[in-house]
Amino acid sequence: MVGATGRVTGRVGAGLVGEVMVHVAERQGSEAFLAYLAVPGEALERGCQVVVVEYQPPRTVYVVPL
């Protein structure tokens, strides 16, 4: 999961739980995950491309902009 890319579907920001659609190669498709910023900074708006830097099962990821 770490290193996978995705797209923001619900704003991700400081103090906000957002949502991203991440490409999951094992399942040959994209799936929704709860997302947090991995590094404090500007919020990531809808449509922004991201990369997963940390994964916490079952559905939580920490992301940075691509």
PyMOL Python script that loads the backbone (N, CA, C, O; Angstrom):
from pymol import cmd

cmd.read_pdbstr("""\
ATOM      1  N   MET A   1       0.819  -1.185   0.000  1.00  0.00           N
ATOM      2  CA  MET A   1       0.000   0.000   0.000  1.00  0.00           C
ATOM      3  C   MET A   1       0.866   1.254   0.000  1.00  0.00           C
ATOM      4  O   MET A   1       0.548   2.213  -0.703  1.00  0.00           O
ATOM      5  N   VAL A   2       1.959   1.272   0.775  1.00  0.00           N
ATOM      6  CA  VAL A   2       2.866   2.426   0.768  1.00  0.00           C
ATOM      7  C   VAL A   2       3.452   2.566  -0.629  1.00  0.00           C
ATOM      8  O   VAL A   2       3.937   1.598  -1.213  1.00  0.00           O
ATOM      9  N   GLY A   3       3.401   3.783  -1.153  1.00  0.00           N
ATOM     10  CA  GLY A   3       3.878   4.040  -2.504  1.00  0.00           C
ATOM     11  C   GLY A   3       2.765   4.061  -3.538  1.00  0.00           C
ATOM     12  O   GLY A   3       2.982   4.486  -4.672  1.00  0.00           O
ATOM     13  N   ALA A   4       1.577   3.606  -3.159  1.00  0.00           N
ATOM     14  CA  ALA A   4       0.444   3.618  -4.086  1.00  0.00           C
ATOM     15  C   ALA A   4       0.004   5.059  -4.323  1.00  0.00           C
ATOM     16  O   ALA A   4       0.168   5.919  -3.458  1.00  0.00           O
ATOM     17  N   THR A   5      -0.553   5.309  -5.495  1.00  0.00           N
ATOM     18  CA  THR A   5      -1.031   6.648  -5.823  1.00  0.00           C
ATOM     19  C   THR A   5      -2.545   6.686  -5.795  1.00  0.00           C
ATOM     20  O   THR A   5      -3.222   5.664  -5.901  1.00  0.00           O
ATOM     21  N   GLY A   6      -3.055   7.904  -5.649  1.00  0.00           N
ATOM     22  CA  GLY A   6      -4.494   8.069  -5.618  1.00  0.00           C
ATOM     23  C   GLY A   6      -4.897   9.500  -5.903  1.00  0.00           C
ATOM     24  O   GLY A   6      -4.074  10.344  -6.258  1.00  0.00           O
ATOM     25  N   ARG A   7      -6.195   9.752  -5.735  1.00  0.00           N
ATOM     26  CA  ARG A   7      -6.762  11.073  -5.988  1.00  0.00           C
ATOM     27  C   ARG A   7      -7.694  11.432  -4.830  1.00  0.00           C
ATOM     28  O   ARG A   7      -8.477  10.603  -4.368  1.00  0.00           O
ATOM     29  N   VAL A   8      -7.596  12.685  -4.368  1.00  0.00           N
ATOM     30  CA  VAL A   8      -8.430  13.163  -3.262  1.00  0.00           C
ATOM     31  C   VAL A   8      -9.877  13.293  -3.727  1.00  0.00           C
ATOM     32  O   VAL A   8     -10.158  13.914  -4.752  1.00  0.00           O
ATOM     33  N   THR A   9     -10.790  12.702  -2.961  1.00  0.00           N
ATOM     34  CA  THR A   9     -12.218  12.828  -3.262  1.00  0.00           C
ATOM     35  C   THR A   9     -12.952  13.603  -2.175  1.00  0.00           C
ATOM     36  O   THR A   9     -14.096  14.013  -2.369  1.00  0.00           O
ATOM     37  N   GLY A  10     -12.307  13.804  -1.044  1.00  0.00           N
ATOM     38  CA  GLY A  10     -12.851  14.601   0.059  1.00  0.00           C
ATOM     39  C   GLY A  10     -11.705  15.333   0.718  1.00  0.00           C
ATOM     40  O   GLY A  10     -10.744  14.697   1.149  1.00  0.00           O
ATOM     41  N   ARG A  11     -11.773  16.649   0.812  1.00  0.00           N
ATOM     42  CA  ARG A  11     -10.677  17.516   1.271  1.00  0.00           C
ATOM     43  C   ARG A  11      -9.910  16.916   2.445  1.00  0.00           C
ATOM     44  O   ARG A  11     -10.504  16.461   3.422  1.00  0.00           O
ATOM     45  N   VAL A  12      -8.561  16.922   2.334  1.00  0.00           N
ATOM     46  CA  VAL A  12      -7.665  16.409   3.367  1.00  0.00           C
ATOM     47  C   VAL A  12      -6.888  17.607   3.915  1.00  0.00           C
ATOM     48  O   VAL A  12      -6.214  18.301   3.154  1.00  0.00           O
ATOM     49  N   GLY A  13      -6.972  17.856   5.217  1.00  0.00           N
ATOM     50  CA  GLY A  13      -6.275  19.002   5.795  1.00  0.00           C
ATOM     51  C   GLY A  13      -5.986  18.791   7.263  1.00  0.00           C
ATOM     52  O   GLY A  13      -6.356  17.775   7.851  1.00  0.00           O
ATOM     53  N   ALA A  14      -5.306  19.787   7.851  1.00  0.00           N
ATOM     54  CA  ALA A  14      -4.971  19.729   9.273  1.00  0.00           C
ATOM     55  C   ALA A  14      -6.262  19.627  10.092  1.00  0.00           C
ATOM     56  O   ALA A  14      -7.157  20.462   9.961  1.00  0.00           O
ATOM     57  N   GLY A  15      -6.345  18.619  10.919  1.00  0.00           N
ATOM     58  CA  GLY A  15      -7.516  18.425  11.759  1.00  0.00           C
ATOM     59  C   GLY A  15      -8.720  17.873  11.027  1.00  0.00           C
ATOM     60  O   GLY A  15      -9.800  17.759  11.607  1.00  0.00           O
ATOM     61  N   LEU A  16      -8.551  17.528   9.761  1.00  0.00           N
ATOM     62  CA  LEU A  16      -9.651  16.983   8.966  1.00  0.00           C
ATOM     63  C   LEU A  16      -9.348  15.557   8.539  1.00  0.00           C
ATOM     64  O   LEU A  16      -8.214  15.225   8.195  1.00  0.00           O
ATOM     65  N   VAL A  17     -10.356  14.735   8.566  1.00  0.00           N
ATOM     66  CA  VAL A  17     -10.240  13.400   7.988  1.00  0.00           C
ATOM     67  C   VAL A  17     -10.830  13.505   6.586  1.00  0.00           C
ATOM     68  O   VAL A  17     -12.012  13.804   6.424  1.00  0.00           O
ATOM     69  N   GLY A  18     -10.008  13.259   5.588  1.00  0.00           N
ATOM     70  CA  GLY A  18     -10.478  13.331   4.215  1.00  0.00           C
ATOM     71  C   GLY A  18     -10.687  11.948   3.644  1.00  0.00           C
ATOM     72  O   GLY A  18     -10.674  10.947   4.360  1.00  0.00           O
ATOM     73  N   GLU A  19     -10.881  11.914   2.333  1.00  0.00           N
ATOM     74  CA  GLU A  19     -11.061  10.641   1.652  1.00  0.00           C
ATOM     75  C   GLU A  19     -10.255  10.655   0.362  1.00  0.00           C
ATOM     76  O   GLU A  19     -10.201  11.665  -0.340  1.00  0.00           O
ATOM     77  N   VAL A  20      -9.631   9.525   0.058  1.00  0.00           N
ATOM     78  CA  VAL A  20      -8.909   9.370  -1.203  1.00  0.00           C
ATOM     79  C   VAL A  20      -9.298   8.051  -1.851  1.00  0.00           C
ATOM     80  O   VAL A  20      -9.621   7.077  -1.170  1.00  0.00           O
ATOM     81  N   MET A  21      -9.263   8.037  -3.160  1.00  0.00           N
ATOM     82  CA  MET A  21      -9.416   6.801  -3.926  1.00  0.00           C
ATOM     83  C   MET A  21      -8.008   6.369  -4.306  1.00  0.00           C
ATOM     84  O   MET A  21      -7.303   7.085  -5.018  1.00  0.00           O
ATOM     85  N   VAL A  22      -7.600   5.199  -3.829  1.00  0.00           N
ATOM     86  CA  VAL A  22      -6.249   4.688  -4.047  1.00  0.00           C
ATOM     87  C   VAL A  22      -6.306   3.496  -4.976  1.00  0.00           C
ATOM     88  O   VAL A  22      -7.164   2.624  -4.840  1.00  0.00           O
ATOM     89  N   HIS A  23      -5.370   3.468  -5.933  1.00  0.00           N
ATOM     90  CA  HIS A  23      -5.282   2.321  -6.838  1.00  0.00           C
ATOM     91  C   HIS A  23      -4.677   1.149  -6.067  1.00  0.00           C
ATOM     92  O   HIS A  23      -3.571   1.251  -5.535  1.00  0.00           O
ATOM     93  N   VAL A  24      -5.405   0.040  -6.010  1.00  0.00           N
ATOM     94  CA  VAL A  24      -4.961  -1.171  -5.305  1.00  0.00           C
ATOM     95  C   VAL A  24      -4.679  -2.234  -6.355  1.00  0.00           C
ATOM     96  O   VAL A  24      -5.597  -2.868  -6.875  1.00  0.00           O
ATOM     97  N   ALA A  25      -3.405  -2.420  -6.661  1.00  0.00           N
ATOM     98  CA  ALA A  25      -2.999  -3.316  -7.748  1.00  0.00           C
ATOM     99  C   ALA A  25      -3.472  -4.753  -7.526  1.00  0.00           C
ATOM    100  O   ALA A  25      -3.873  -5.426  -8.475  1.00  0.00           O
ATOM    101  N   GLU A  26      -3.427  -5.228  -6.266  1.00  0.00           N
ATOM    102  CA  GLU A  26      -3.814  -6.610  -5.976  1.00  0.00           C
ATOM    103  C   GLU A  26      -5.266  -6.884  -6.360  1.00  0.00           C
ATOM    104  O   GLU A  26      -5.625  -8.013  -6.697  1.00  0.00           O
ATOM    105  N   ARG A  27      -6.096  -5.844  -6.307  1.00  0.00           N
ATOM    106  CA  ARG A  27      -7.513  -6.015  -6.610  1.00  0.00           C
ATOM    107  C   ARG A  27      -7.893  -5.419  -7.963  1.00  0.00           C
ATOM    108  O   ARG A  27      -9.065  -5.403  -8.338  1.00  0.00           O
ATOM    109  N   GLN A  28      -6.893  -4.932  -8.689  1.00  0.00           N
ATOM    110  CA  GLN A  28      -7.076  -4.391 -10.037  1.00  0.00           C
ATOM    111  C   GLN A  28      -8.138  -3.304 -10.107  1.00  0.00           C
ATOM    112  O   GLN A  28      -8.993  -3.308 -10.993  1.00  0.00           O
ATOM    113  N   GLY A  29      -8.072  -2.366  -9.153  1.00  0.00           N
ATOM    114  CA  GLY A  29      -9.028  -1.262  -9.154  1.00  0.00           C
ATOM    115  C   GLY A  29      -8.700  -0.235  -8.087  1.00  0.00           C
ATOM    116  O   GLY A  29      -7.641  -0.293  -7.462  1.00  0.00           O
ATOM    117  N   SER A  30      -9.604   0.697  -7.883  1.00  0.00           N
ATOM    118  CA  SER A  30      -9.431   1.740  -6.877  1.00  0.00           C
ATOM    119  C   SER A  30     -10.433   1.546  -5.748  1.00  0.00           C
ATOM    120  O   SER A  30     -11.550   1.073  -5.957  1.00  0.00           O
ATOM    121  N   GLU A  31     -10.000   1.926  -4.532  1.00  0.00           N
ATOM    122  CA  GLU A  31     -10.854   1.801  -3.362  1.00  0.00           C
ATOM    123  C   GLU A  31     -10.745   3.057  -2.514  1.00  0.00           C
ATOM    124  O   GLU A  31      -9.714   3.730  -2.530  1.00  0.00           O
ATOM    125  N   ALA A  32     -11.808   3.379  -1.767  1.00  0.00           N
ATOM    126  CA  ALA A  32     -11.837   4.553  -0.905  1.00  0.00           C
ATOM    127  C   ALA A  32     -11.147   4.265   0.433  1.00  0.00           C
ATOM    128  O   ALA A  32     -11.322   3.196   1.017  1.00  0.00           O
ATOM    129  N   PHE A  33     -10.359   5.240   0.906  1.00  0.00           N
ATOM    130  CA  PHE A  33      -9.675   5.154   2.194  1.00  0.00           C
ATOM    131  C   PHE A  33      -9.843   6.469   2.932  1.00  0.00           C
ATOM    132  O   PHE A  33      -9.925   7.525   2.304  1.00  0.00           O
ATOM    133  N   LEU A  34      -9.895   6.421   4.266  1.00  0.00           N
ATOM    134  CA  LEU A  34      -9.839   7.632   5.077  1.00  0.00           C
ATOM    135  C   LEU A  34      -8.414   8.154   4.984  1.00  0.00           C
ATOM    136  O   LEU A  34      -7.468   7.367   5.005  1.00  0.00           O
ATOM    137  N   ALA A  35      -8.245   9.470   4.882  1.00  0.00           N
ATOM    138  CA  ALA A  35      -6.916  10.016   4.653  1.00  0.00           C
ATOM    139  C   ALA A  35      -6.586  11.171   5.589  1.00  0.00           C
ATOM    140  O   ALA A  35      -7.436  11.999   5.917  1.00  0.00           O
ATOM    141  N   TYR A  36      -5.323  11.198   6.008  1.00  0.00           N
ATOM    142  CA  TYR A  36      -4.765  12.279   6.816  1.00  0.00           C
ATOM    143  C   TYR A  36      -3.521  12.805   6.113  1.00  0.00           C
ATOM    144  O   TYR A  36      -2.886  12.085   5.343  1.00  0.00           O
ATOM    145  N   LEU A  37      -3.172  14.072   6.381  1.00  0.00           N
ATOM    146  CA  LEU A  37      -1.923  14.622   5.863  1.00  0.00           C
ATOM    147  C   LEU A  37      -0.757  13.965   6.590  1.00  0.00           C
ATOM    148  O   LEU A  37      -0.777  13.866   7.817  1.00  0.00           O
ATOM    149  N   ALA A  38       0.248  13.519   5.865  1.00  0.00           N
ATOM    150  CA  ALA A  38       1.428  12.920   6.479  1.00  0.00           C
ATOM    151  C   ALA A  38       2.364  14.003   6.998  1.00  0.00           C
ATOM    152  O   ALA A  38       3.077  13.793   7.980  1.00  0.00           O
ATOM    153  N   VAL A  39       2.365  15.166   6.338  1.00  0.00           N
ATOM    154  CA  VAL A  39       3.214  16.289   6.713  1.00  0.00           C
ATOM    155  C   VAL A  39       2.316  17.518   6.852  1.00  0.00           C
ATOM    156  O   VAL A  39       1.562  17.831   5.931  1.00  0.00           O
ATOM    157  N   PRO A  40       2.382  18.220   7.985  1.00  0.00           N
ATOM    158  CA  PRO A  40       1.544  19.407   8.138  1.00  0.00           C
ATOM    159  C   PRO A  40       1.800  20.401   7.004  1.00  0.00           C
ATOM    160  O   PRO A  40       2.934  20.593   6.566  1.00  0.00           O
ATOM    161  N   GLY A  41       0.741  21.012   6.554  1.00  0.00           N
ATOM    162  CA  GLY A  41       0.865  21.981   5.462  1.00  0.00           C
ATOM    163  C   GLY A  41      -0.502  22.344   4.939  1.00  0.00           C
ATOM    164  O   GLY A  41      -1.511  22.204   5.631  1.00  0.00           O
ATOM    165  N   GLU A  42      -0.521  22.815   3.698  1.00  0.00           N
ATOM    166  CA  GLU A  42      -1.774  23.216   3.079  1.00  0.00           C
ATOM    167  C   GLU A  42      -2.690  22.020   2.853  1.00  0.00           C
ATOM    168  O   GLU A  42      -2.240  20.894   2.640  1.00  0.00           O
ATOM    169  N   ALA A  43      -3.966  22.297   2.906  1.00  0.00           N
ATOM    170  CA  ALA A  43      -4.969  21.255   2.663  1.00  0.00           C
ATOM    171  C   ALA A  43      -4.891  20.782   1.218  1.00  0.00           C
ATOM    172  O   ALA A  43      -4.516  21.536   0.320  1.00  0.00           O
ATOM    173  N   LEU A  44      -5.247  19.534   1.014  1.00  0.00           N
ATOM    174  CA  LEU A  44      -5.292  18.955  -0.330  1.00  0.00           C
ATOM    175  C   LEU A  44      -6.748  18.960  -0.788  1.00  0.00           C
ATOM    176  O   LEU A  44      -7.610  18.345  -0.160  1.00  0.00           O
ATOM    177  N   GLU A  45      -7.005  19.648  -1.867  1.00  0.00           N
ATOM    178  CA  GLU A  45      -8.367  19.788  -2.367  1.00  0.00           C
ATOM    179  C   GLU A  45      -8.754  18.617  -3.252  1.00  0.00           C
ATOM    180  O   GLU A  45      -7.902  17.841  -3.686  1.00  0.00           O
ATOM    181  N   ARG A  46     -10.042  18.501  -3.513  1.00  0.00           N
ATOM    182  CA  ARG A  46     -10.569  17.459  -4.396  1.00  0.00           C
ATOM    183  C   ARG A  46      -9.852  17.460  -5.735  1.00  0.00           C
ATOM    184  O   ARG A  46      -9.626  18.518  -6.323  1.00  0.00           O
ATOM    185  N   GLY A  47      -9.499  16.292  -6.212  1.00  0.00           N
ATOM    186  CA  GLY A  47      -8.845  16.146  -7.497  1.00  0.00           C
ATOM    187  C   GLY A  47      -7.330  16.113  -7.426  1.00  0.00           C
ATOM    188  O   GLY A  47      -6.680  15.738  -8.402  1.00  0.00           O
ATOM    189  N   CYS A  48      -6.749  16.495  -6.296  1.00  0.00           N
ATOM    190  CA  CYS A  48      -5.295  16.507  -6.124  1.00  0.00           C
ATOM    191  C   CYS A  48      -4.765  15.068  -6.127  1.00  0.00           C
ATOM    192  O   CYS A  48      -5.344  14.184  -5.496  1.00  0.00           O
ATOM    193  N   GLN A  49      -3.662  14.846  -6.841  1.00  0.00           N
ATOM    194  CA  GLN A  49      -3.047  13.522  -6.851  1.00  0.00           C
ATOM    195  C   GLN A  49      -2.131  13.381  -5.646  1.00  0.00           C
ATOM    196  O   GLN A  49      -1.427  14.321  -5.277  1.00  0.00           O
ATOM    197  N   VAL A  50      -2.144  12.196  -5.032  1.00  0.00           N
ATOM    198  CA  VAL A  50      -1.377  11.952  -3.812  1.00  0.00           C
ATOM    199  C   VAL A  50      -0.651  10.613  -3.893  1.00  0.00           C
ATOM    200  O   VAL A  50      -0.944   9.772  -4.742  1.00  0.00           O
ATOM    201  N   VAL A  51       0.311  10.443  -2.977  1.00  0.00           N
ATOM    202  CA  VAL A  51       0.983   9.160  -2.813  1.00  0.00           C
ATOM    203  C   VAL A  51       0.879   8.774  -1.341  1.00  0.00           C
ATOM    204  O   VAL A  51       0.989   9.626  -0.459  1.00  0.00           O
ATOM    205  N   VAL A  52       0.669   7.500  -1.083  1.00  0.00           N
ATOM    206  CA  VAL A  52       0.534   6.976   0.280  1.00  0.00           C
ATOM    207  C   VAL A  52       1.918   6.781   0.883  1.00  0.00           C
ATOM    208  O   VAL A  52       2.772   6.122   0.289  1.00  0.00           O
ATOM    209  N   VAL A  53       2.145   7.363   2.080  1.00  0.00           N
ATOM    210  CA  VAL A  53       3.428   7.189   2.761  1.00  0.00           C
ATOM    211  C   VAL A  53       3.311   6.340   4.029  1.00  0.00           C
ATOM    212  O   VAL A  53       4.317   5.880   4.569  1.00  0.00           O
ATOM    213  N   GLU A  54       2.085   6.135   4.498  1.00  0.00           N
ATOM    214  CA  GLU A  54       1.855   5.257   5.652  1.00  0.00           C
ATOM    215  C   GLU A  54       0.464   4.659   5.537  1.00  0.00           C
ATOM    216  O   GLU A  54      -0.472   5.322   5.090  1.00  0.00           O
ATOM    217  N   TYR A  55       0.334   3.408   5.941  1.00  0.00           N
ATOM    218  CA  TYR A  55      -0.939   2.698   5.867  1.00  0.00           C
ATOM    219  C   TYR A  55      -1.232   2.078   7.217  1.00  0.00           C
ATOM    220  O   TYR A  55      -0.371   1.428   7.809  1.00  0.00           O
ATOM    221  N   GLN A  56      -2.467   2.281   7.713  1.00  0.00           N
ATOM    222  CA  GLN A  56      -2.907   1.662   8.961  1.00  0.00           C
ATOM    223  C   GLN A  56      -4.182   0.890   8.664  1.00  0.00           C
ATOM    224  O   GLN A  56      -5.232   1.488   8.427  1.00  0.00           O
ATOM    225  N   PRO A  57      -4.098  -0.440   8.677  1.00  0.00           N
ATOM    226  CA  PRO A  57      -5.275  -1.254   8.370  1.00  0.00           C
ATOM    227  C   PRO A  57      -6.424  -0.942   9.312  1.00  0.00           C
ATOM    228  O   PRO A  57      -6.174  -0.585  10.463  1.00  0.00           O
ATOM    229  N   PRO A  58      -7.652  -1.056   8.884  1.00  0.00           N
ATOM    230  CA  PRO A  58      -7.994  -1.597   7.580  1.00  0.00           C
ATOM    231  C   PRO A  58      -8.141  -0.548   6.473  1.00  0.00           C
ATOM    232  O   PRO A  58      -7.949  -0.898   5.309  1.00  0.00           O
ATOM    233  N   ARG A  59      -8.473   0.730   6.766  1.00  0.00           N
ATOM    234  CA  ARG A  59      -8.803   1.679   5.698  1.00  0.00           C
ATOM    235  C   ARG A  59      -8.253   3.075   5.924  1.00  0.00           C
ATOM    236  O   ARG A  59      -8.870   4.039   5.470  1.00  0.00           O
ATOM    237  N   THR A  60      -7.126   3.235   6.602  1.00  0.00           N
ATOM    238  CA  THR A  60      -6.586   4.567   6.867  1.00  0.00           C
ATOM    239  C   THR A  60      -5.226   4.724   6.217  1.00  0.00           C
ATOM    240  O   THR A  60      -4.374   3.839   6.303  1.00  0.00           O
ATOM    241  N   VAL A  61      -5.030   5.877   5.557  1.00  0.00           N
ATOM    242  CA  VAL A  61      -3.749   6.175   4.915  1.00  0.00           C
ATOM    243  C   VAL A  61      -3.303   7.586   5.272  1.00  0.00           C
ATOM    244  O   VAL A  61      -4.120   8.454   5.577  1.00  0.00           O
ATOM    245  N   TYR A  62      -1.996   7.797   5.228  1.00  0.00           N
ATOM    246  CA  TYR A  62      -1.403   9.124   5.382  1.00  0.00           C
ATOM    247  C   TYR A  62      -0.778   9.450   4.034  1.00  0.00           C
ATOM    248  O   TYR A  62      -0.044   8.637   3.471  1.00  0.00           O
ATOM    249  N   VAL A  63      -1.069  10.643   3.514  1.00  0.00           N
ATOM    250  CA  VAL A  63      -0.691  10.976   2.146  1.00  0.00           C
ATOM    251  C   VAL A  63       0.075  12.291   2.062  1.00  0.00           C
ATOM    252  O   VAL A  63      -0.003  13.143   2.947  1.00  0.00           O
ATOM    253  N   VAL A  64       0.819  12.426   0.962  1.00  0.00           N
ATOM    254  CA  VAL A  64       1.473  13.672   0.570  1.00  0.00           C
ATOM    255  C   VAL A  64       1.130  13.935  -0.889  1.00  0.00           C
ATOM    256  O   VAL A  64       0.825  13.000  -1.630  1.00  0.00           O
ATOM    257  N   PRO A  65       1.176  15.208  -1.314  1.00  0.00           N
ATOM    258  CA  PRO A  65       0.887  15.497  -2.723  1.00  0.00           C
ATOM    259  C   PRO A  65       1.923  14.833  -3.634  1.00  0.00           C
ATOM    260  O   PRO A  65       3.083  14.678  -3.256  1.00  0.00           O
ATOM    261  N   LEU A  66       1.505  14.456  -4.801  1.00  0.00           N
ATOM    262  CA  LEU A  66       2.395  13.814  -5.780  1.00  0.00           C
ATOM    263  C   LEU A  66       3.176  14.854  -6.532  1.00  0.00           C
ATOM    264  O   LEU A  66       3.980  14.515  -7.400  1.00  0.00           O
TER     265      LEU A  66
END
""", "prot")
cmd.dss("prot")
cmd.show_as("cartoon", "prot")
cmd.util.cbc("prot")
cmd.orient("prot")
